Amino acid sequence: MAGVHDGFAALGQHLATGLRDVTSDLAALDGEGWWAVVVDFEGKVTCARFDRVRRAPLPA
């Protein structure tokens, strides 16, 4: 994906890498893949799809 470099998401005990898509369309969540979804205080939605997800506890 042009313009996207080294995207990742660290959520709880999971680390997602290999950012594939970014969209605000919630219908995309019905498709394939692992998605991280963020909704800001104004209701703006950002959905990010990743290729790889692994368990990776946060450092203490």
C-alpha distance matrix in Angstrom:
0.0 3.8 6.4 6.0 8.4 11.0 10.7 13.8 16.6 20.2 22.4 26.0 26.2 22.6 19.6 16.2 13.5 10.2 8.3 6.6 7.4 9.5 12.4 16.1 17.3 19.5 19.9 16.5 18.3 20.5 17.7 16.9 15.7 16.5 16.0 17.0 18.5 20.0 22.5 23.9 27.6 27.2 25.6 22.0 19.7 16.3 14.9 12.2 11.6 11.7 12.3 15.4 18.3 21.5 24.7 24.9 27.8 27.5 29.8 33.3
3.8 0.0 3.8 5.6 8.3 11.7 12.0 15.6 18.5 22.1 24.6 28.2 28.7 25.2 22.0 18.8 16.0 13.0 11.1 10.1 10.4 11.5 14.2 17.5 19.2 21.7 22.4 19.3 21.4 23.6 21.1 20.6 19.3 20.0 19.0 19.5 20.7 21.6 23.9 24.7 28.3 27.7 26.5 22.8 21.0 17.7 17.0 14.6 14.8 15.0 15.8 18.6 21.4 24.4 27.4 27.2 29.9 29.3 31.3 34.7
6.4 3.8 0.0 3.8 6.5 10.2 10.5 14.3 17.1 20.6 23.2 26.8 27.6 24.4 21.2 18.4 15.6 13.3 11.2 11.4 11.4 11.5 14.2 17.2 19.5 22.0 23.3 20.3 22.1 24.9 22.8 22.3 20.6 20.6 19.2 18.9 19.9 20.1 22.3 22.7 26.2 25.7 25.0 21.3 20.0 16.6 16.6 14.3 15.3 15.5 16.9 19.2 21.5 24.3 26.9 26.2 28.6 27.6 29.4 32.6
6.0 5.6 3.8 0.0 3.8 6.9 6.8 10.5 13.5 17.0 19.6 23.2 23.9 20.6 17.4 14.6 11.9 9.9 7.7 8.7 9.2 9.5 12.9 16.0 18.3 20.3 21.7 18.6 19.8 22.7 20.7 19.9 17.7 17.3 16.0 15.7 17.1 17.6 20.2 20.9 24.5 24.5 23.6 20.0 18.3 14.6 14.2 11.4 12.3 12.1 13.7 15.7 17.8 20.5 23.2 22.5 24.9 24.0 25.9 29.2
8.4 8.3 6.5 3.8 0.0 3.8 5.6 9.2 12.8 15.8 18.9 22.3 22.6 19.4 15.9 13.6 10.4 8.9 8.0 10.2 11.7 12.3 16.0 19.0 21.4 22.9 24.5 21.2 21.9 24.9 22.7 21.4 18.8 18.0 17.2 16.6 18.5 19.0 21.9 22.5 26.1 26.6 25.8 22.4 20.6 16.9 16.3 13.1 13.7 12.4 13.5 14.8 16.8 19.0 21.5 20.5 22.9 21.9 23.5 26.9
11.0 11.7 10.2 6.9 3.8 0.0 3.8 6.4 10.2 12.7 16.1 19.2 19.2 16.2 12.5 10.7 7.5 7.2 7.4 10.5 12.6 13.3 17.0 19.8 22.2 23.1 24.8 21.5 21.6 24.6 22.6 20.8 17.8 16.5 15.9 15.1 17.6 18.1 21.4 22.2 25.8 26.8 25.9 22.9 20.8 17.1 16.2 12.8 13.1 11.1 12.1 12.4 14.0 15.8 18.1 16.8 19.3 18.4 19.9 23.4
10.7 12.0 10.5 6.8 5.6 3.8 0.0 3.8 7.2 10.4 13.3 16.8 17.2 14.1 10.8 8.5 6.3 6.5 5.2 8.7 10.1 10.2 13.9 16.5 18.9 19.6 21.5 18.4 18.3 21.5 19.8 18.4 15.3 13.6 12.6 11.5 13.8 14.4 17.8 18.8 22.4 23.4 22.3 19.4 17.2 13.5 12.5 9.2 10.0 8.6 10.7 11.2 12.3 14.6 16.8 15.8 18.1 17.3 19.4 22.7
13.8 15.6 14.3 10.5 9.2 6.4 3.8 0.0 3.8 6.7 9.8 13.1 13.5 10.4 7.1 5.4 4.6 6.9 6.5 10.2 11.6 11.7 15.0 17.2 19.4 19.4 21.5 18.5 17.6 20.8 19.4 17.8 14.3 11.9 11.1 9.6 12.4 13.2 16.8 18.1 21.6 23.2 21.9 19.5 17.1 13.6 12.3 9.1 9.7 7.8 10.1 9.5 9.6 11.5 13.3 12.3 14.5 13.8 16.2 19.6
16.6 18.5 17.1 13.5 12.8 10.2 7.2 3.8 0.0 3.8 6.2 9.7 10.8 8.0 5.8 5.0 6.8 9.6 8.8 12.1 12.8 12.2 14.9 16.4 18.5 17.9 20.3 17.8 16.2 19.6 18.9 17.5 14.0 10.9 9.6 7.1 9.9 10.6 14.3 15.8 19.2 21.1 19.8 17.8 15.3 12.3 11.1 8.7 9.8 8.6 11.4 10.4 9.1 10.8 11.8 11.0 12.6 11.9 14.9 17.9
20.2 22.1 20.6 17.0 15.8 12.7 10.4 6.7 3.8 0.0 3.8 6.6 7.6 5.9 4.6 6.4 8.9 12.4 12.3 15.6 16.4 15.9 18.3 19.4 21.5 20.4 22.9 20.6 18.6 21.8 21.4 19.8 16.3 12.8 11.9 9.3 11.8 12.2 15.7 17.0 20.0 22.4 21.3 19.9 17.6 15.1 14.1 12.1 13.0 11.5 13.8 11.9 9.6 9.9 9.7 8.3 9.1 8.2 11.5 14.3
22.4 24.6 23.2 19.6 18.9 16.1 13.3 9.8 6.2 3.8 0.0 3.8 6.1 5.3 6.4 8.1 11.5 14.8 14.4 17.2 17.5 16.8 18.5 19.1 20.8 19.1 21.6 19.8 17.3 20.3 20.5 19.2 15.9 12.2 11.1 8.3 10.4 11.0 14.3 16.0 18.7 21.3 19.9 19.1 16.7 14.8 13.7 12.5 13.4 12.6 15.1 13.2 10.3 10.5 9.7 9.2 9.3 9.0 12.7 14.8
26.0 28.2 26.8 23.2 22.3 19.2 16.8 13.1 9.7 6.6 3.8 0.0 3.8 5.6 8.2 10.8 14.3 17.8 17.8 20.6 21.1 20.4 22.1 22.4 23.9 21.9 24.4 22.8 19.9 22.6 23.1 21.6 18.4 14.6 14.0 11.6 13.4 14.0 16.8 18.4 20.6 23.6 22.2 21.9 19.7 18.2 17.1 16.2 16.8 15.8 17.8 15.4 11.9 11.1 9.0 8.5 7.3 7.4 11.1 12.7
26.2 28.7 27.6 23.9 22.6 19.2 17.2 13.5 10.8 7.6 6.1 3.8 0.0 3.8 7.0 10.2 13.5 17.1 18.0 20.7 21.8 21.8 23.8 24.6 25.9 23.9 25.9 24.0 21.1 23.5 23.5 21.5 18.1 14.6 14.9 13.3 15.8 16.9 20.0 21.8 24.2 27.1 25.6 25.0 22.5 20.6 19.0 17.5 17.4 15.6 16.8 13.9 10.2 8.4 5.5 5.4 4.7 6.7 10.3 12.3
22.6 25.2 24.4 20.6 19.4 16.2 14.1 10.4 8.0 5.9 5.3 5.6 3.8 0.0 3.8 6.5 10.0 13.4 14.3 17.0 18.3 18.6 20.9 22.1 23.3 21.5 23.4 21.1 18.4 20.8 20.4 18.2 14.7 11.3 11.9 10.7 13.8 15.4 18.8 20.9 23.7 26.2 24.5 23.5 20.6 18.3 16.3 14.4 13.9 11.9 13.0 10.2 6.6 5.6 4.5 5.2 6.9 8.6 12.1 14.9
19.6 22.0 21.2 17.4 15.9 12.5 10.8 7.1 5.8 4.6 6.4 8.2 7.0 3.8 0.0 3.8 6.6 10.3 11.5 14.5 16.2 16.8 19.5 21.2 22.7 21.5 23.4 20.7 18.6 21.3 20.3 18.0 14.3 11.1 11.6 10.4 13.8 15.3 19.0 20.8 23.9 26.2 24.6 23.1 20.3 17.5 15.5 12.9 12.4 9.9 11.0 8.2 5.6 5.5 6.2 5.7 8.3 9.1 12.2 15.5
16.2 18.8 18.4 14.6 13.6 10.7 8.5 5.4 5.0 6.4 8.1 10.8 10.2 6.5 3.8 0.0 3.8 7.1 8.0 10.8 12.6 13.5 16.4 18.5 19.8 19.0 20.5 17.5 15.8 18.5 17.2 14.9 11.1 8.3 8.9 8.4 12.1 14.1 17.9 20.0 23.5 25.2 23.4 21.4 18.4 15.3 12.9 9.9 8.9 6.1 7.5 5.6 4.3 6.6 8.9 9.2 12.1 12.8 15.8 19.2
13.5 16.0 15.6 11.9 10.4 7.5 6.3 4.6 6.8 8.9 11.5 14.3 13.5 10.0 6.6 3.8 0.0 3.8 5.8 8.9 11.6 13.0 16.4 19.1 20.6 20.4 21.7 18.4 17.4 20.0 18.0 15.6 12.1 10.2 10.9 10.8 14.3 16.1 19.9 21.7 25.3 26.8 25.1 22.7 19.7 16.2 14.0 10.4 9.2 5.9 6.4 5.3 6.4 8.7 11.5 11.4 14.6 15.0 17.4 21.0
10.2 13.0 13.3 9.9 8.9 7.2 6.5 6.9 9.6 12.4 14.8 17.8 17.1 13.4 10.3 7.1 3.8 0.0 3.8 6.1 9.5 11.7 15.3 18.5 19.7 20.0 20.9 17.3 17.0 19.3 16.9 14.5 11.3 10.7 11.5 12.2 15.5 17.5 21.1 23.0 26.8 27.7 25.9 23.1 20.1 16.5 14.0 10.3 8.5 5.3 4.9 6.0 8.7 11.5 14.8 15.0 18.3 18.7 21.1 24.7
8.3 11.1 11.2 7.7 8.0 7.4 5.2 6.5 8.8 12.3 14.4 17.8 18.0 14.3 11.5 8.0 5.8 3.8 0.0 3.8 6.2 8.0 11.7 14.8 16.3 16.9 18.1 14.6 14.7 17.4 15.2 13.6 10.8 10.0 9.7 10.2 12.9 14.7 18.1 20.0 23.8 24.4 22.6 19.6 16.7 13.0 10.8 7.0 6.0 4.5 6.4 8.4 10.5 13.7 16.7 16.9 19.7 19.7 22.3 25.8
6.6 10.1 11.4 8.7 10.2 10.5 8.7 10.2 12.1 15.6 17.2 20.6 20.7 17.0 14.5 10.8 8.9 6.1 3.8 0.0 3.8 7.2 10.4 14.0 14.7 15.7 16.1 12.4 13.2 15.4 12.8 11.4 9.4 10.0 9.8 11.5 13.7 16.0 19.1 21.3 25.1 25.2 23.0 20.0 16.9 13.4 10.8 7.5 5.5 5.4 6.5 9.8 12.3 15.9 19.1 19.9 22.8 23.1 25.9 29.3
7.4 10.4 11.4 9.2 11.7 12.6 10.1 11.6 12.8 16.4 17.5 21.1 21.8 18.3 16.2 12.6 11.6 9.5 6.2 3.8 0.0 3.8 6.6 10.3 11.1 12.5 13.1 9.7 11.1 13.6 11.5 11.3 10.0 10.5 9.1 10.5 11.8 13.9 16.5 18.7 22.4 22.2 19.9 16.7 13.7 10.4 8.0 5.6 5.1 7.2 9.5 12.7 14.6 18.2 21.1 21.8 24.4 24.5 27.4 30.6
9.5 11.5 11.5 9.5 12.3 13.3 10.2 11.7 12.2 15.9 16.8 20.4 21.8 18.6 16.8 13.5 13.0 11.7 8.0 7.2 3.8 0.0 3.8 7.2 9.1 10.8 12.4 9.6 11.0 14.2 13.0 13.5 12.2 11.9 9.3 9.6 9.8 11.1 13.3 15.2 18.9 18.5 16.4 13.1 10.4 7.0 5.6 4.5 6.5 9.3 12.4 15.0 16.2 19.7 22.0 22.5 24.6 24.1 27.1 30.0
12.4 14.2 14.2 12.9 16.0 17.0 13.9 15.0 14.9 18.3 18.5 22.1 23.8 20.9 19.5 16.4 16.4 15.3 11.7 10.4 6.6 3.8 0.0 3.8 5.5 7.9 9.7 7.7 9.8 12.8 12.4 14.0 13.5 13.3 10.4 10.7 9.7 10.8 12.1 14.2 17.6 16.6 14.2 10.9 8.2 5.9 5.3 6.6 8.7 12.2 15.2 17.9 18.8 22.3 24.5 25.1 27.0 26.6 29.7 32.4
16.1 17.5 17.2 16.0 19.0 19.8 16.5 17.2 16.4 19.4 19.1 22.4 24.6 22.1 21.2 18.5 19.1 18.5 14.8 14.0 10.3 7.2 3.8 0.0 3.8 6.2 8.9 8.5 10.2 13.2 13.9 16.0 15.7 15.2 11.8 11.5 9.2 9.6 9.7 11.8 14.8 13.5 10.8 7.7 5.3 4.9 5.8 8.8 11.4 14.9 18.3 20.6 20.9 24.3 26.0 26.6 28.0 27.4 30.7 33.0
17.3 19.2 19.5 18.3 21.4 22.2 18.9 19.4 18.5 21.5 20.8 23.9 25.9 23.3 22.7 19.8 20.6 19.7 16.3 14.7 11.1 9.1 5.5 3.8 0.0 3.8 5.4 5.8 8.1 10.4 11.4 14.2 14.7 14.9 12.0 12.7 10.6 12.0 12.0 14.6 17.3 15.9 12.7 10.4 7.8 8.0 7.4 10.4 11.9 15.6 18.6 21.2 21.6 25.0 26.9 28.0 29.6 29.5 32.9 35.2
19.5 21.7 22.0 20.3 22.9 23.1 19.6 19.4 17.9 20.4 19.1 21.9 23.9 21.5 21.5 19.0 20.4 20.0 16.9 15.7 12.5 10.8 7.9 6.2 3.8 0.0 3.8 5.3 5.7 8.1 10.1 12.9 13.5 13.2 10.4 11.3 9.0 10.9 11.0 14.2 16.8 16.0 12.4 11.0 7.9 8.6 7.3 10.5 11.6 15.3 18.2 20.4 20.2 23.5 25.1 26.5 27.9 28.0 31.6 33.8
19.9 22.4 23.3 21.7 24.5 24.8 21.5 21.5 20.3 22.9 21.6 24.4 25.9 23.4 23.4 20.5 21.7 20.9 18.1 16.1 13.1 12.4 9.7 8.9 5.4 3.8 0.0 3.8 5.3 5.8 7.9 11.4 13.0 13.7 11.8 13.6 12.1 14.5 14.8 18.1 20.6 19.6 16.0 14.6 11.6 12.0 10.0 12.5 12.6 16.2 18.5 21.0 21.2 24.6 26.5 28.3 30.0 30.5 34.1 36.5
16.5 19.3 20.3 18.6 21.2 21.5 18.4 18.5 17.8 20.6 19.8 22.8 24.0 21.1 20.7 17.5 18.4 17.3 14.6 12.4 9.7 9.6 7.7 8.5 5.8 5.3 3.8 0.0 3.8 5.3 5.5 8.5 9.8 10.9 9.2 11.6 11.0 13.8 15.0 18.3 21.3 20.7 17.2 15.3 11.9 11.0 8.2 9.7 9.2 12.7 14.9 17.6 18.2 21.8 24.0 25.8 27.8 28.4 31.9 34.6
18.3 21.4 22.1 19.8 21.9 21.6 18.3 17.6 16.2 18.6 17.3 19.9 21.1 18.4 18.6 15.8 17.4 17.0 14.7 13.2 11.1 11.0 9.8 10.2 8.1 5.7 5.3 3.8 0.0 3.8 5.3 7.6 8.3 8.6 7.0 9.5 9.2 12.5 14.0 17.6 20.6 20.5 17.0 15.6 11.9 11.1 8.0 9.5 8.7 11.9 14.1 16.2 16.1 19.4 21.3 23.3 25.1 25.9 29.6 32.1
20.5 23.6 24.9 22.7 24.9 24.6 21.5 20.8 19.6 21.8 20.3 22.6 23.5 20.8 21.3 18.5 20.0 19.3 17.4 15.4 13.6 14.2 12.8 13.2 10.4 8.1 5.8 5.3 3.8 0.0 3.8 6.9 9.1 10.5 10.1 13.0 12.9 16.2 17.5 21.1 23.9 23.7 20.0 18.8 15.3 14.8 11.7 13.0 11.6 14.3 15.8 17.9 18.0 21.3 23.3 25.7 27.6 28.8 32.5 35.0
17.7 21.1 22.8 20.7 22.7 22.6 19.8 19.4 18.9 21.4 20.5 23.1 23.5 20.4 20.3 17.2 18.0 16.9 15.2 12.8 11.5 13.0 12.4 13.9 11.4 10.1 7.9 5.5 5.3 3.8 0.0 3.8 6.7 9.3 9.7 13.2 13.9 17.4 19.2 22.7 25.8 25.6 22.1 20.3 16.7 15.4 12.0 12.2 9.9 12.3 13.1 15.7 16.5 20.0 22.5 24.9 27.3 28.5 32.1 34.9
16.9 20.6 22.3 19.9 21.4 20.8 18.4 17.8 17.5 19.8 19.2 21.6 21.5 18.2 18.0 14.9 15.6 14.5 13.6 11.4 11.3 13.5 14.0 16.0 14.2 12.9 11.4 8.5 7.6 6.9 3.8 0.0 3.8 7.2 9.0 12.8 14.5 18.1 20.6 24.0 27.3 27.5 24.2 22.3 18.6 16.7 12.9 12.1 8.9 10.1 10.2 12.6 13.6 17.0 19.8 22.3 25.0 26.6 30.0 33.0
15.7 19.3 20.6 17.7 18.8 17.8 15.3 14.3 14.0 16.3 15.9 18.4 18.1 14.7 14.3 11.1 12.1 11.3 10.8 9.4 10.0 12.2 13.5 15.7 14.7 13.5 13.0 9.8 8.3 9.1 6.7 3.8 0.0 3.8 6.4 10.1 12.6 16.2 19.1 22.4 25.9 26.5 23.4 21.4 17.7 15.3 11.5 9.9 6.4 6.8 7.0 9.0 9.9 13.5 16.3 18.7 21.4 22.9 26.3 29.4
16.5 20.0 20.6 17.3 18.0 16.5 13.6 11.9 10.9 12.8 12.2 14.6 14.6 11.3 11.1 8.3 10.2 10.7 10.0 10.0 10.5 11.9 13.3 15.2 14.9 13.2 13.7 10.9 8.6 10.5 9.3 7.2 3.8 0.0 3.8 7.0 9.9 13.5 16.7 19.9 23.3 24.4 21.5 19.8 16.0 13.7 10.0 8.3 5.6 5.7 7.2 8.0 7.6 11.0 13.4 15.6 18.1 19.5 23.0 25.9
16.0 19.0 19.2 16.0 17.2 15.9 12.6 11.1 9.6 11.9 11.1 14.0 14.9 11.9 11.6 8.9 10.9 11.5 9.7 9.8 9.1 9.3 10.4 11.8 12.0 10.4 11.8 9.2 7.0 10.1 9.7 9.0 6.4 3.8 0.0 3.8 6.3 9.9 13.0 16.2 19.7 20.6 17.8 16.0 12.3 10.0 6.4 5.4 4.4 6.3 9.3 10.4 9.8 13.2 15.1 16.6 18.6 19.3 22.9 25.6
17.0 19.5 18.9 15.7 16.6 15.1 11.5 9.6 7.1 9.3 8.3 11.6 13.3 10.7 10.4 8.4 10.8 12.2 10.2 11.5 10.5 9.6 10.7 11.5 12.7 11.3 13.6 11.6 9.5 13.0 13.2 12.8 10.1 7.0 3.8 0.0 3.8 6.8 10.3 13.2 16.7 18.0 15.6 14.0 10.6 8.3 5.8 5.2 6.5 8.0 11.5 11.9 10.6 13.4 14.6 15.5 16.9 17.0 20.5 23.0
18.5 20.7 19.9 17.1 18.5 17.6 13.8 12.4 9.9 11.8 10.4 13.4 15.8 13.8 13.8 12.1 14.3 15.5 12.9 13.7 11.8 9.8 9.7 9.2 10.6 9.0 12.1 11.0 9.2 12.9 13.9 14.5 12.6 9.9 6.3 3.8 0.0 3.8 6.8 10.1 13.4 14.5 11.9 10.5 7.1 5.8 4.5 6.4 8.8 11.2 14.8 15.6 14.4 17.0 18.0 18.6 19.6 19.3 22.8 24.9
20.0 21.6 20.1 17.6 19.0 18.1 14.4 13.2 10.6 12.2 11.0 14.0 16.9 15.4 15.3 14.1 16.1 17.5 14.7 16.0 13.9 11.1 10.8 9.6 12.0 10.9 14.5 13.8 12.5 16.2 17.4 18.1 16.2 13.5 9.9 6.8 3.8 0.0 3.8 6.5 9.9 11.4 9.3 8.1 5.8 5.3 6.5 8.6 11.8 14.0 17.7 18.3 17.0 19.3 19.8 19.9 20.3 19.3 22.5 24.3
22.5 23.9 22.3 20.2 21.9 21.4 17.8 16.8 14.3 15.7 14.3 16.8 20.0 18.8 19.0 17.9 19.9 21.1 18.1 19.1 16.5 13.3 12.1 9.7 12.0 11.0 14.8 15.0 14.0 17.5 19.2 20.6 19.1 16.7 13.0 10.3 6.8 3.8 0.0 3.8 6.8 7.9 5.7 5.5 4.5 6.4 8.8 11.7 14.9 17.5 21.2 22.0 20.7 23.0 23.3 23.3 23.5 22.3 25.4 26.9
23.9 24.7 22.7 20.9 22.5 22.2 18.8 18.1 15.8 17.0 16.0 18.4 21.8 20.9 20.8 20.0 21.7 23.0 20.0 21.3 18.7 15.2 14.2 11.8 14.6 14.2 18.1 18.3 17.6 21.1 22.7 24.0 22.4 19.9 16.2 13.2 10.1 6.5 3.8 0.0 3.8 5.4 5.3 5.4 6.8 8.5 11.6 14.1 17.7 20.0 23.8 24.5 23.2 25.3 25.4 25.0 24.8 23.0 25.8 27.0
27.6 28.3 26.2 24.5 26.1 25.8 22.4 21.6 19.2 20.0 18.7 20.6 24.2 23.7 23.9 23.5 25.3 26.8 23.8 25.1 22.4 18.9 17.6 14.8 17.3 16.8 20.6 21.3 20.6 23.9 25.8 27.3 25.9 23.3 19.7 16.7 13.4 9.9 6.8 3.8 0.0 3.8 5.5 7.5 9.8 12.1 15.2 17.9 21.4 23.7 27.5 28.1 26.6 28.4 28.3 27.7 27.1 25.2 27.8 28.6
27.2 27.7 25.7 24.5 26.6 26.8 23.4 23.2 21.1 22.4 21.3 23.6 27.1 26.2 26.2 25.2 26.8 27.7 24.4 25.2 22.2 18.5 16.6 13.5 15.9 16.0 19.6 20.7 20.5 23.7 25.6 27.5 26.5 24.4 20.6 18.0 14.5 11.4 7.9 5.4 3.8 0.0 3.8 5.8 9.1 12.0 15.3 18.3 21.9 24.6 28.4 29.5 28.3 30.6 30.8 30.4 30.1 28.3 31.0 32.0
25.6 26.5 25.0 23.6 25.8 25.9 22.3 21.9 19.8 21.3 19.9 22.2 25.6 24.5 24.6 23.4 25.1 25.9 22.6 23.0 19.9 16.4 14.2 10.8 12.7 12.4 16.0 17.2 17.0 20.0 22.1 24.2 23.4 21.5 17.8 15.6 11.9 9.3 5.7 5.3 5.5 3.8 0.0 3.8 6.2 9.7 12.7 16.0 19.3 22.3 26.0 27.2 26.1 28.6 28.9 29.0 29.0 27.6 30.7 31.9
22.0 22.8 21.3 20.0 22.4 22.9 19.4 19.5 17.8 19.9 19.1 21.9 25.0 23.5 23.1 21.4 22.7 23.1 19.6 20.0 16.7 13.1 10.9 7.7 10.4 11.0 14.6 15.3 15.6 18.8 20.3 22.3 21.4 19.8 16.0 14.0 10.5 8.1 5.5 5.4 7.5 5.8 3.8 0.0 3.8 6.8 10.2 13.3 16.8 19.8 23.6 25.0 24.4 27.1 27.9 27.9 28.3 26.9 29.9 31.5
19.7 21.0 20.0 18.3 20.6 20.8 17.2 17.1 15.3 17.6 16.7 19.7 22.5 20.6 20.3 18.4 19.7 20.1 16.7 16.9 13.7 10.4 8.2 5.3 7.8 7.9 11.6 11.9 11.9 15.3 16.7 18.6 17.7 16.0 12.3 10.6 7.1 5.8 4.5 6.8 9.8 9.1 6.2 3.8 0.0 3.8 6.6 10.0 13.3 16.4 20.1 21.7 21.1 23.9 24.9 25.2 25.9 25.0 28.2 30.1
16.3 17.7 16.6 14.6 16.9 17.1 13.5 13.6 12.3 15.1 14.8 18.2 20.6 18.3 17.5 15.3 16.2 16.5 13.0 13.4 10.4 7.0 5.9 4.9 8.0 8.6 12.0 11.0 11.1 14.8 15.4 16.7 15.3 13.7 10.0 8.3 5.8 5.3 6.4 8.5 12.1 12.0 9.7 6.8 3.8 0.0 3.8 6.6 10.1 13.1 16.8 18.5 18.2 21.2 22.5 22.7 23.8 22.9 26.1 28.3
14.9 17.0 16.6 14.2 16.3 16.2 12.5 12.3 11.1 14.1 13.7 17.1 19.0 16.3 15.5 12.9 14.0 14.0 10.8 10.8 8.0 5.6 5.3 5.8 7.4 7.3 10.0 8.2 8.0 11.7 12.0 12.9 11.5 10.0 6.4 5.8 4.5 6.5 8.8 11.6 15.2 15.3 12.7 10.2 6.6 3.8 0.0 3.8 6.7 10.0 13.6 15.4 15.3 18.5 20.2 20.9 22.4 22.1 25.5 28.0
12.2 14.6 14.3 11.4 13.1 12.8 9.2 9.1 8.7 12.1 12.5 16.2 17.5 14.4 12.9 9.9 10.4 10.3 7.0 7.5 5.6 4.5 6.6 8.8 10.4 10.5 12.5 9.7 9.5 13.0 12.2 12.1 9.9 8.3 5.4 5.2 6.4 8.6 11.7 14.1 17.9 18.3 16.0 13.3 10.0 6.6 3.8 0.0 3.8 6.6 10.3 12.1 12.5 15.8 17.9 18.5 20.5 20.3 23.5 26.4
11.6 14.8 15.3 12.3 13.7 13.1 10.0 9.7 9.8 13.0 13.4 16.8 17.4 13.9 12.4 8.9 9.2 8.5 6.0 5.5 5.1 6.5 8.7 11.4 11.9 11.6 12.6 9.2 8.7 11.6 9.9 8.9 6.4 5.6 4.4 6.5 8.8 11.8 14.9 17.7 21.4 21.9 19.3 16.8 13.3 10.1 6.7 3.8 0.0 3.8 7.0 9.4 10.4 14.1 16.7 17.9 20.4 20.8 24.1 27.2
11.7 15.0 15.5 12.1 12.4 11.1 8.6 7.8 8.6 11.5 12.6 15.8 15.6 11.9 9.9 6.1 5.9 5.3 4.5 5.4 7.2 9.3 12.2 14.9 15.6 15.3 16.2 12.7 11.9 14.3 12.3 10.1 6.8 5.7 6.3 8.0 11.2 14.0 17.5 20.0 23.7 24.6 22.3 19.8 16.4 13.1 10.0 6.6 3.8 0.0 3.8 5.8 7.3 11.0 14.0 15.2 18.1 18.8 21.9 25.2
12.3 15.8 16.9 13.7 13.5 12.1 10.7 10.1 11.4 13.8 15.1 17.8 16.8 13.0 11.0 7.5 6.4 4.9 6.4 6.5 9.5 12.4 15.2 18.3 18.6 18.2 18.5 14.9 14.1 15.8 13.1 10.2 7.0 7.2 9.3 11.5 14.8 17.7 21.2 23.8 27.5 28.4 26.0 23.6 20.1 16.8 13.6 10.3 7.0 3.8 0.0 3.8 7.0 10.4 14.0 15.5 18.8 20.1 22.9 26.4
15.4 18.6 19.2 15.7 14.8 12.4 11.2 9.5 10.4 11.9 13.2 15.4 13.9 10.2 8.2 5.6 5.3 6.0 8.4 9.8 12.7 15.0 17.9 20.6 21.2 20.4 21.0 17.6 16.2 17.9 15.7 12.6 9.0 8.0 10.4 11.9 15.6 18.3 22.0 24.5 28.1 29.5 27.2 25.0 21.7 18.5 15.4 12.1 9.4 5.8 3.8 0.0 3.8 6.8 10.4 12.0 15.5 17.1 19.8 23.3
18.3 21.4 21.5 17.8 16.8 14.0 12.3 9.6 9.1 9.6 10.3 11.9 10.2 6.6 5.6 4.3 6.4 8.7 10.5 12.3 14.6 16.2 18.8 20.9 21.6 20.2 21.2 18.2 16.1 18.0 16.5 13.6 9.9 7.6 9.8 10.6 14.4 17.0 20.7 23.2 26.6 28.3 26.1 24.4 21.1 18.2 15.3 12.5 10.4 7.3 7.0 3.8 0.0 3.8 7.1 9.0 12.3 14.2 17.2 20.5
21.5 24.4 24.3 20.5 19.0 15.8 14.6 11.5 10.8 9.9 10.5 11.1 8.4 5.6 5.5 6.6 8.7 11.5 13.7 15.9 18.2 19.7 22.3 24.3 25.0 23.5 24.6 21.8 19.4 21.3 20.0 17.0 13.5 11.0 13.2 13.4 17.0 19.3 23.0 25.3 28.4 30.6 28.6 27.1 23.9 21.2 18.5 15.8 14.1 11.0 10.4 6.8 3.8 0.0 3.8 6.1 9.6 12.1 14.9 18.0
24.7 27.4 26.9 23.2 21.5 18.1 16.8 13.3 11.8 9.7 9.7 9.0 5.5 4.5 6.2 8.9 11.5 14.8 16.7 19.1 21.1 22.0 24.5 26.0 26.9 25.1 26.5 24.0 21.3 23.3 22.5 19.8 16.3 13.4 15.1 14.6 18.0 19.8 23.3 25.4 28.3 30.8 28.9 27.9 24.9 22.5 20.2 17.9 16.7 14.0 14.0 10.4 7.1 3.8 0.0 3.8 6.4 9.6 12.4 15.1
24.9 27.2 26.2 22.5 20.5 16.8 15.8 12.3 11.0 8.3 9.2 8.5 5.4 5.2 5.7 9.2 11.4 15.0 16.9 19.9 21.8 22.5 25.1 26.6 28.0 26.5 28.3 25.8 23.3 25.7 24.9 22.3 18.7 15.6 16.6 15.5 18.6 19.9 23.3 25.0 27.7 30.4 29.0 27.9 25.2 22.7 20.9 18.5 17.9 15.2 15.5 12.0 9.0 6.1 3.8 0.0 3.8 6.4 8.8 11.9
27.8 29.9 28.6 24.9 22.9 19.3 18.1 14.5 12.6 9.1 9.3 7.3 4.7 6.9 8.3 12.1 14.6 18.3 19.7 22.8 24.4 24.6 27.0 28.0 29.6 27.9 30.0 27.8 25.1 27.6 27.3 25.0 21.4 18.1 18.6 16.9 19.6 20.3 23.5 24.8 27.1 30.1 29.0 28.3 25.9 23.8 22.4 20.5 20.4 18.1 18.8 15.5 12.3 9.6 6.4 3.8 0.0 3.8 6.3 8.7
27.5 29.3 27.6 24.0 21.9 18.4 17.3 13.8 11.9 8.2 9.0 7.4 6.7 8.6 9.1 12.8 15.0 18.7 19.7 23.1 24.5 24.1 26.6 27.4 29.5 28.0 30.5 28.4 25.9 28.8 28.5 26.6 22.9 19.5 19.3 17.0 19.3 19.3 22.3 23.0 25.2 28.3 27.6 26.9 25.0 22.9 22.1 20.3 20.8 18.8 20.1 17.1 14.2 12.1 9.6 6.4 3.8 0.0 3.8 6.5
29.8 31.3 29.4 25.9 23.5 19.9 19.4 16.2 14.9 11.5 12.7 11.1 10.3 12.1 12.2 15.8 17.4 21.1 22.3 25.9 27.4 27.1 29.7 30.7 32.9 31.6 34.1 31.9 29.6 32.5 32.1 30.0 26.3 23.0 22.9 20.5 22.8 22.5 25.4 25.8 27.8 31.0 30.7 29.9 28.2 26.1 25.5 23.5 24.1 21.9 22.9 19.8 17.2 14.9 12.4 8.8 6.3 3.8 0.0 3.8
33.3 34.7 32.6 29.2 26.9 23.4 22.7 19.6 17.9 14.3 14.8 12.7 12.3 14.9 15.5 19.2 21.0 24.7 25.8 29.3 30.6 30.0 32.4 33.0 35.2 33.8 36.5 34.6 32.1 35.0 34.9 33.0 29.4 25.9 25.6 23.0 24.9 24.3 26.9 27.0 28.6 32.0 31.9 31.5 30.1 28.3 28.0 26.4 27.2 25.2 26.4 23.3 20.5 18.0 15.1 11.9 8.7 6.5 3.8 0.0
